[in-house]
Amino acid sequence: MILHYFWAAVAARVDIALNRLKPPPGRCAGIVVCLLSLAAGARAEPVPVPSVDFEAPYIFRQTPDDDMPGRVHIRHSGGWYRQDVEFPNPQQHMSAFLREGYAGAIVIAEFGNAKLAVRVASIAGDPISDLWGQQGTRLDPSEMIGEPCSYWRIEPPAAAGATTRRLLACITADGIPLHIAVEGSPKKPLARALSLQRKRQDPAWFSMPPGVRLRDVPDIAALQQEIATWTASVAKPRRK
């Protein structure tokens, strides 16, 4: 879900009310204590990935302390993910295309008739992509986030120049992540599904627009700089 890195550059502020996490009856009173106490002795295994087509709107934070969460619509089919930012301004649009098992992604930003397409070689450090292909520890606690999901603890590979963050993810039985947070801040998710539909996705959603020319960048930091520079250039008023 790499698009949450660019709210400061291109997104309007969005206020979204978040549901507070509540431990299920009969379980630990504090979810952090509950998760940590039940992790001891658990065995690492592959973290589940979605086995069905789905789409869902998610809220996103850059960090647990981010008080201006954004909103992204995610579609999944056959290992492909498409993420679309929801902007108040109809002239603005941004999409990202990612595939499980691959390190990179393609991001397309649009403002009016201006368009930027970037291929980033590695998106290590992105919360959702860091779940794919990783080993994790399944924890006993479950949660109701519209439907049941089970918690996993994942320690993703370190991104270049970034601090590795151990994640807690609540994942459905068919592999859909509903809640992703940094360990220690489970009530302030980096990503949380607001609703969920399991439905067949049109392959056209995962097709690149014709005639797109891609710029290549190595990582998320370079992508962020590319987007910021482009945004500043298209936002400048034209001289008459």
C-alpha angles and dihedrals in degrees: 000000000000096000092081088075092072106053092109092055104041115001130090116231112271124195112207124176111231125210112236116238114248123192112239115256113277095023132101115308093226116046094207092054090043094052095046095046093050095046095072112108094005117141125238116241137159114295111241121253125200115285095186139054112261145155130205142162113239133192116225139200127191089215135000088260095053106121094186105068120187130213130236131179113221128198125187133191132156094347094313123117127197119192122194124188115224107224126183088220108075090207091066124077135157130181135179129198119204136168130205112250095027125099098213142061142196120236124194119192124188134187113176105307094341116101136183124190119190131182111205116199097210132018095183108154095042109123099227098040090049088065094060117097093354130131114241142173117245111222125207099234117097129193138205107231096160086309136015120292134169126230124243128186113218130183105200125205114272115262118224109275092000135107115247111243121202108224136210114208129183106212130185124236089261094050105262114143110225100171130022122181140161110260107262094032105062094148092058103058125197086212133012130172114235094194137347136218123186103206139137111273123221109245088225089074089067098046122105115241112255119262096020114155114204129217113210123226129170105228149351094281091055091045091052090052092048092051093046093050092047093046092052091050097051093042093059112106113245118245115243 
